[in-house]
Each structure stands twice: as structure tokens, then as C-alpha cells.
Amino acid sequence: MVFLAARSGPNRSASIKQAVGRFDVELQCLYESLGDQELEIRIPEGFAWYALYPDSYAQIAEDWSHRFGGSGADVSIVGLRSIGTALSAVVAQTLRKRGLPVRDCATVRPSGVAPFRYAMLPPGIGPASQNIVVDEGPGLSGSSMIAVAQAFVDRGADPDSIHFFAGHGYGPGASAGANATAWWNDRRIWTTSPDATLIGGRLLPDALASAAEACTGEPADGPAVPLGTAGWQRLAGLRSLPPPVAPIIEAPKKLVRLRSGRRVILKFAGLALANRQLWWDREVDPRRIANRAQVPVQAHCHGWEAKPWVEGFRLDAADASIAFVEGYLGPWIAAASTKWLQPGEVQDGISRIAEALSAWAEMHDDRSSAALVEAMAERALAKVGSEPQPCYGDGRLAPHEWIREPDGTVRKVDVGKHDCDHTWVGRQPIIWDLVGAEVEWSLGRRCTGALHAIVQQLTGYVCSEETRAFYAAGYCAFRAAAAHYSAMASGDADMRNHLRWAGEFYERRLKATLAAAPTRHRQAA
């Protein structure tokens, strides 16, 4: 209600005020009906990580209504999972505003494993003359939307009456099942892109360019343009992609070129960005922060962060001197750690890592490693203790994330908030950044010791060699999986070759870490 009121034309302020009042009443009714029950609210993934806008689905619904609105057809709408709750409501309210009778609106969560997922419509939800399935997908298989479509058919719907309101027009990926082709056709798919989405009456690329102009005081040379992996590589001047670059876990990026020749890079940080407290905005201990390394955010616009594109030379592993570790890398890791994890959160993180490592061992039919992982996890859990631990705050510490400007100043880019990324990693102790730096910089024993020493001095965090090995193995497993799934999703042969090489790189590091783990030697003894 509030969203559609904000999109309305004349008397928008009055419409928003009225909608907020109705929302407050509905929220109070829900609160009173819950009693002592608790609700667990999941983060809508597309709004948080993938630059998905509810405005896009309102536009899709409006376009769809032009074709079907005059037929007198009633409509049933089913959204998928958490985000489908909001998206289906947006579609339903948009169609109602245009005079279409919405018979049912519901949300379902498909079951099973791709590409063999299945779904059941809620009791009382049946097919109408036209039936719409709403999701942020399709993903690699497209099987979730197909499962709901099949559920409609099982209730008696004509397959030709089923429409997919999708988050993109590329169709399913490499894991699509045999029936995907029959369902995914141009007549059924309704979609749009963020760049074709009107935000506040303006196309998103134009709105982002205006934000870049406002924060720099310079005119833009055109609208914001998508900056994919290949475009970023060319702009960064990298002859080859570094191992951790995996498109499937990268946030969407855009670029605005200014007439002066300068550039502004925009990174999607989530539609709830205005509510986030950024670590460099806080009062931090000046001993912990390499102030000269910051690249501050210049503007926030519709979920995007705008920063100046930093010109200079990307660092590589050869730059990992003791002076760099003690002057930049260690202080940076300490400065980025501004949150604390309670013991239960640390234990949950250990369990996620153990599950990922166990899955890796099972995939390789490696019973010895599976037993070792179990033992490492048990010992890591035993060492958690009862005190809070500092949370990692960066997550992107590879050499190419550091730039030396022509005057010698070193800058750190792609800063922070990766503890909230859409991966299994989640919130982990600061050791996650420590082992990430060790792996990506190929740090030797002296630099590793210096890194841990400076972070301990600045944060008080200390861990055993066993714990370090466990988290290092988990980090390598995460990176190997990111490369693997990115390769599955990529349609570019050169990119797939790079990602396979990157996956093999992390697999070798993972195996070496497990082979040298103190727990293994203790078991052998």
C-alpha cells in the first residue's frame, strides 16, 4: 500500500499518509493476534543483494494489464519464498488499481532439490482465468517457478493461462531440467531490467548519474552504465582476473563517467542502505585505522553507494612486506571490525563452516578429511569460551583490492559489509579476515606472525593454530565453491576457464591446509 502510494501521481503525499495509517492499523492487528508467538523474518534477497526493485514488478504488472485487462479475466497470483510475499502483493495491488479482479494472492515455498522441485498451492487457492507466478528468478534451474506452474495445472489451470513475472529475461541456467524449455517461452515471460525501471519518475541509470553529479559537482557524460566483470577488469588494467573474483557473489556495479574524465563507481548495497551504520562513519580508535587508505562513500542513491574510481596500480602478493602488514593490512582488518559476536553466534558460524567442509569431503569421497573436519570443528567449538569475539568486517582483502596512487598513497577499495553477503559464510569472528589475507596474499610465516600480532595488539583477539587452520580451510572451501558455481552460471568460455583455474587454486590450498593441520598430527600421534 505504502509503496504504490509513493508511486502515485497527484496528491502523492496525501496518498502516502493514508497508506501509512492503514499499514499501522494492520500492523497493530497482527501484533495483537500473535500473542506470545514470535515471527522470524528473513531478508528478501533480491532487495538486499541483487538490485531488484519492487518498482520493476509494478511496471511489469501495468504492462501485462494492457494486454489482459480488457478481457474481464480474474487473476490468481502466487509469489515464491520470502521475497514473493512483497512481490506478489505489489503485483496484486497494481492490478487491483487498474481494475482487474484479483481472485487469490498467496506465497509458497517449493520443496525438493533442483531441478526436481515441487510445490503445493495453499488450501483454498485455485486457478483463475489468468494465473501469475512471481519470483526474483529464475536461477540455475528455473525449477521453483515451474513447480508452482505445475501446481496450478494440477488444480486444473490451462498451461496457456500461466504467466511468469521474472527478475530477468535470461531464462534458467545450466541446471535446467528437461521440461524447462516447454515452460520458458516468450509468450509466458514478463520481465524488465533495473535499467528500464522508473524510480521516482526517472530511469534508474539517469537517477544514479544525477547522484554522481550532485556528490562531485561535475556534469556526467551520460547515464550510469553496467560494469560487469570483464568491464571492471579492463577499467582496472588487469591482464588476468585474480582468483577470488567470482561473479556469482559480486554485488552489481555501475559506472558514471564525468565530463572531466573522472569516474564514479556505484555498488549496490541494498534497499535498506539508509538504515545501515557504516564503520567509517563511526568514532573509532585512531590507532586502529589507516586513515590514508580510506575511500569514503560520497553518496547513497536508491540502494547504491557512490565512490570515486581510484586511479593507480593494483598491488600484488610481492607487496606483502612486514611494513605493509603492520602499517596497512593488520590495522585495516582491526579497523573494519566494529561489531561483536556472542558465543552462540561464533558457534553457529563454526557449524556452517563444518557443514561446508563436510560437503566438500563427501563430494571427493574423502573419509579421512571428513573425520578430520569433524575433529577440527569439535575442537574449535570447545575453544569458543564465554566472551564475545570481534566480528570480521571486510571480507575482500586480496592484493587487487589495494591501489597505490601515483603519489604513493595506498587505498583500500570494496570495503566492508560482506558479513551480510548472501552466502553461507554469514557473521564470523575476525579470524575470517586474517585467514583470508593469509590465503590471498600467500603470506609466509613471518608476515603471518606479524599480521596476527598487530591485530591482537589492536583488538585483543587471539586464537590457536588449530582454530586458524579450521577457518583457513573454511575460507578456501568458500572460495572454491564460489568459483565452481560462477563457472556453472557463466556463458563465457574464457570466464569459465578462469573460474575453473581459480577453483583448483583454492582446492590445492584447502588440501594443503588440512594436510598440515595440527589436529591431523595429533590424531596420527
N, C-alpha and C positions, 0 to 999 in steps of 0.2 A: 504493500500500500504506500509506504513512505517513498520507496524507490520510484514507483510510477508517478507519484505526485511531484517528485523532483524533476521528472522528465516532461511534465505537462507544460503547456504554453502559458497563456494568460492566467493571471491570478495564481501563479505558482506558489507564492508564499502562503496564501490562504489555504491552498490545497495541501501543502506540506504540514501546516499547523493542524488541520483537520485530521490528516492521516496519522500524525504522531499521537494525537489524542485517542484515536481509535486503537492504535497499537498499544498504548499504555493500558487501556481497558482490557484488551485481550491478554496482555502480559500478566496483569493482576489476576485475571480469572485463572490463568494457567498456574500461577504461583499458589493460589488458594486451593486448586484441585490436587496439587502434588502432595500436600500434607508433609509427611516426613520423608517422602521419596526424594531421590537425587537424580538429576539428569546429567549424563555425560555428553558433552558437546564436542564433536570432532571438528578440526579445522577444514573448511572447504578448500580442497587442494588447488583447484583452478584459480580461485580468488587470491590465494596466498602465494602461489609459485609460478603459475603459467600464464599470467596476463590475460585471464579470462574475465570478461566483463558481463554482468547481467544486462547491460545496455544492448549487447550484441543479440541476446536472445529475445529481447523486446522487439528489436528490429526484424529478426527472423520471423517472429510471430506476426508482425504487421505485414511483412511481405507475403507470408502464407495466407493471411486473411484476404488479401486482394484476389487470390485465386479461388478460395473456397468459401469466403464469407457470404456470397450471394446465393449459395446453394440451399440454404436452410438446414445445413447439416449440423448435428450436435457433435461434441468433441469429448473424447476421453484423453487424459494426459497422465503419463507416468514418468517420473524422474528417477534417476539412478543414484543410490547411495546418499551420502550427506549433502553433497552439492546439489543433487537432484531435488532436494527439498526446496531450496531457494529458486533454482532454475525453473522447475515445473510451476511454482507459484507465480513467477514473473510471466511465464507464457500464458497461464490461465487468466491472470488479471488483465493482461494485454488484450487477449481475445474477448474477454467479457466487455472491456471498454469499447471494443469495436462491434459489439452487439451479437457476438456468437454465443450460443448456449453451451456452456461447459458442463457436461454431464458428471464427470468424475475427475478428480485430481489427486494423485497419490504418489508415494515414493516406495521403491522396493530395493532390496539388496540381493543381487544374484548370488547363487551358490555354485560350488564346484570349481574346477581348475580349467583355465583356458587351454584349448578353445572349446571345451565341453561344458560351459556354464549353463545353468538353467535357472529359471525364475518362476515364481508363482504370484499371481495378482492377489491383492488383499481381498478378503470376503466382501462381496457387495460391489466390487469394481468389475464392470463388464465392458465389452466393446461398444463403441458408438458408431455413427456413420463414418467418422474420421477419427483416427487414433494416432496420438503423437508420443514418441519415446524421446525423452530429453536427457542429454548427458554432456559432459565435457569432452568425451572421447570422440572417435574410437581410439583404443590403444593398439597394442601389437596384434591382437586377435579380433577385436570388434565383437567378441562373443557375448559381452554383457548386454549390449543393445539388441543383439539378435535374440538373446534369451528372452527378453521382455517382449519382443515382437512375436516370438513363437508362443509365449504365454497368451497374448491377445488372440492368436489364431486358435489356440486350444480352447478358448472361450467362445469361439465362433466368429471371429473377425475375418473379413476378407483381406488377404495379404495386400491387395492394392490400396486398402484404406489406411495402411500403416505408414507413418512418416517419421524420419529420424531428424531431430534437431540436434546437430552435431557441433562440436567445438572447432572443427577444421574440416576441410574438404579433401584430405589426402587418402581417406579410407583406412582400413585396417593395415597393420604392418605384417612382418614376416611370419607371425604365428597364426595367421588367419586359417580357420577351418575350411573344410570342403564346401560348406554351404554359404560362405561369406559372399561369394560373387553373386549368388542369386538375390541376396538381400541388399547389397550395396550397389545401387544404381542411381543414375542422375535424377530419375523421376521421384525417388523416395527421399533423397538427401536435401536438407535445407540447412544452410550454414552461412556464416560470414567470417570475416577476419578482424582482428583488433584494428588493423589499419583502415578498415572500412566502417568502423564503429564511430558513431557520433557521441561525443562526450560533451555535455553542456552546449549542444548545438554546433560543435566543431568536430571535424575528423581528428582522431587521436594524434596522428603524426603532426598536424598543424598545432594542436594544443601543446605538444611537447616542444616543438620548435619555439613557440612563444615563451614557454618556461625558460628555455635556454637563453633567449634574448633578454628576458627580464633579469636573470641572475648574472649575466655577463655585461649587460649594457651595450651589446653589439647586435647588429642585424644578422639574421640567419640567411643562409644561401638557399634555403628550401626547407621542406618538412623533414621531420626525423625519418631516417631510413633504417630498416632492419640490419643488424650486424650479426650475421651468423658466424660459425666457427671459422670458415675459410676467409671471410671478410676481416674478422678480427686478426687472424694470422698475418694477412697481408698488411694491415694497418700497423701491427706490432713489429713488422720487419723480421719475422721469424722464418727461417728457411725450412724448419720442420716443427711439427707440433710437439710440445713437451708431453711426457707420459700421462700426467693427471688430467689432461684436457679430455673430457668425456661429455659430449653434447647432451646426453640424457639427464645429467644432473646440473647443467648450467642454467642459470637464470636468463630469460630473454633480455637481449640488449639492443639498443638503438643508438644511432649516431646523428648528431646535428653538426653540420659544417657551417661555420660562421664566415662572413664575407672577408674578414681579416685574415683568414687562413687557419685560425684556431679551430679546435674541435671540442665538442661536449659529448661525453658518453653517458647514456642513460641505461640504468639497470633496473629491471622490475623487482621490487622489494615487497610487494603485497598490498592489497587494498586497505589493510589495516595499518599502513605505514604511519599514519598520523599519530597512532597510539603507542608507537614503539619509542623506547628511550635509547638513543644511540650512545655508544660508550664514549665517543669523543666529545659529546655534549655534557658529560658529567664532570664533576670535580674529581680528578684523580690525582694520585700521588705523583708529583712531577719527577720523582726518581724512577718511576716505572715507565715513563713514556718518552719515546724518541720523537719529540715534537717535530723535528725537521723531516720526519718520514711521513707525516700525515698528508693525505689528500682529502680535505674536508668536502662533504656534500654541500653543493651550492644551492640546490633547490629540490623540493618534493612536488611532484605533479601527478595526480591520478594514479598513485601507486608506484611511480618511478622516481629513482634518485638520480640527480644530475650532478656530474663531476667533470672537471676539466680533463681532457685527454692529455696525459703526461708524455711529453716527448723525451727521448733519451735512449739509453742502451739497457736492454734486459740483462739482468745478472745471470750467471750460470754457476754450476757447482764449484768451479775453480775459485769463485769469490768467497768461499766459506772459510775465511781465516778466523783465528781466535779473536782478532779485533772486531770483525764483523759480528761474530756470535755474541760477544759480550757487549758491543755497542749498539747493535740493532736487533738481531734476531731474538735473543733472550728477553731484553726489555720490551720488545714488541709483544711477545707472547704473554708476558706478565701484564702489560697494559691492557691488552684485549680481554683479559679475564676479569670481568666485573661482576659476575654472578656466582652464587654458591649453590652447591648440590648437597642435599641432605643424604644421609647414608642410604636410605631406601632408593633414592634416585640413582646413586652410584651402583647399587646392586642391580637395579633394573638395566642399567647400561651394560654391566658385565654380562648379564644374561643374554642381551641382544647380540653382543659380540660372540659369546659362546655358541649361540644358535647359528650364526653366520659361519663360524669356523667349522662347526659340526657338519653343516650342509656342504661346505667345500670338501671336507674329508670324505663324506659319503659319496659325493659326486665322483671323486677319484678312487673310490673303493679302497680307502687307506685307513684300515682299522687301527694301526699303530698311532697315526696322527689323531684319530678320533678319541682314543683313550688319553693321549697327551693333552688334547684340548680340554677334556673333561677335568683332568687333574689340575691344569693351569687355572681353569675357571674356579674350581673349588678353593684353591689357594688364594686367588685374587679376592674372592668373596670373604674369606677368613680375615683378610688384612684391611677390610673397609673401615672397621672401627666405628666409633660413635660420634665423631666430629664431622662437621660439614667440610667439603672439599671445594677448591676453586674450580669453576667450570671453564672449559676451553672457550675461546671467544673469536677465533679467526677461522681455521679450517682450510685455508688456502695459502700455504706458506712456501710453495715451490719457488725456485730461483726466478722463474719468469714473472712472478708476481711483484718483483722488486726492480725498480728502474733507477739507473744512475743518470741524472740530468747532466747537460754539458758543463755546468759549473761544479760538478762533483757531488751535489746533493743526492742522497738516496731516498726514494719514495716507495711506499708500500701501497699497492692497489688491490682491488677486490677485497675490501675489508669487512670482516665480521658478519654476524647473524647466521652463519652456516650451521650453528647448533639448532636452528629451526628449519633446516632444509628438509625437503620431502624425501628422506632416505631412512633406512633403519638405524642409522647412527644415533640420531637424537642428541640429547644432552649427555655429555661425557666429561670426566674430570680434565684438568689442564694437561694431563699426560697425553691426551689425544693430539694436541698441538705439538707437544715435544717429540713424540714418535713420528708425527707427520713431517716435521722439519728434518729429523734424522734420515728418514727414508728418501725424501725428495732432494735433499742436498747431499746425500751419500756421505754423511758426516763420519769421520774417523773417530777413534777412541778419545783423542784429546779434545776435539771440538764438541763431541757429545758430552764429555765430562764438564766442559766449560759451560755448555748450554744448561745442563741440569743445575749446575752450581749457581749461575746467575739468577735463574728462575726461583730456586729455593731461597736465595738471599732476598729476592723482591716479594715473594708471595708466601714463603714458609712451606711450600709444597715439597714433599719428598716421597719417593716410592722405592720399592725394592727392585732388583734386577729381574726377578721373576715377573713382577707386575708389569714392568716396562716391556718385557718380551711378549706378554699376553696382548697388551694394547698394540704393539707394533705388528703382530700377526693379524690382529683385527683390522688395523688400518690397511694393510696390504690386501686383505680379503675384500674390503670395501672397494678399494680402487680397482682390483681385478674384476669384480662384478660390474662396476660402473662401465669399464671398458667393454666387457662382454655384451651387456645389454645395449650399449650405444652402438656396437657393431651390428647387432641384430636389427636395430631400428634404422640404420643408415642405408641410403640408396646409392651412396657414392663409393666406388671400388677403392679409390685411394684412401678415403677415410676409414673404410673397413680394415684395410691393411694396417694402417697406423694403429687402430684400436686393438687389433689382434696382437700387434707387437707390444703395445702398452700392457695388455692383459698378461702376456708372457713375462714381461719385466716384473710386474708385481707378484706373479706366481713364483718366480725364482726367489724374490726377496722373502716371500711368505715361507717357502720351503726352507730357506737358509735360516730364517728366524726360529722356526720350530726345531730345526736340527741342532741349533746352538742353545736352545732354551735351558736354563738351569734345572727346570722341573724334569726334563728328559734325562739329564745326567743323574739327578737324584733317584729317578726310577731305576736307571741302569745299575746304580750302586746298590 
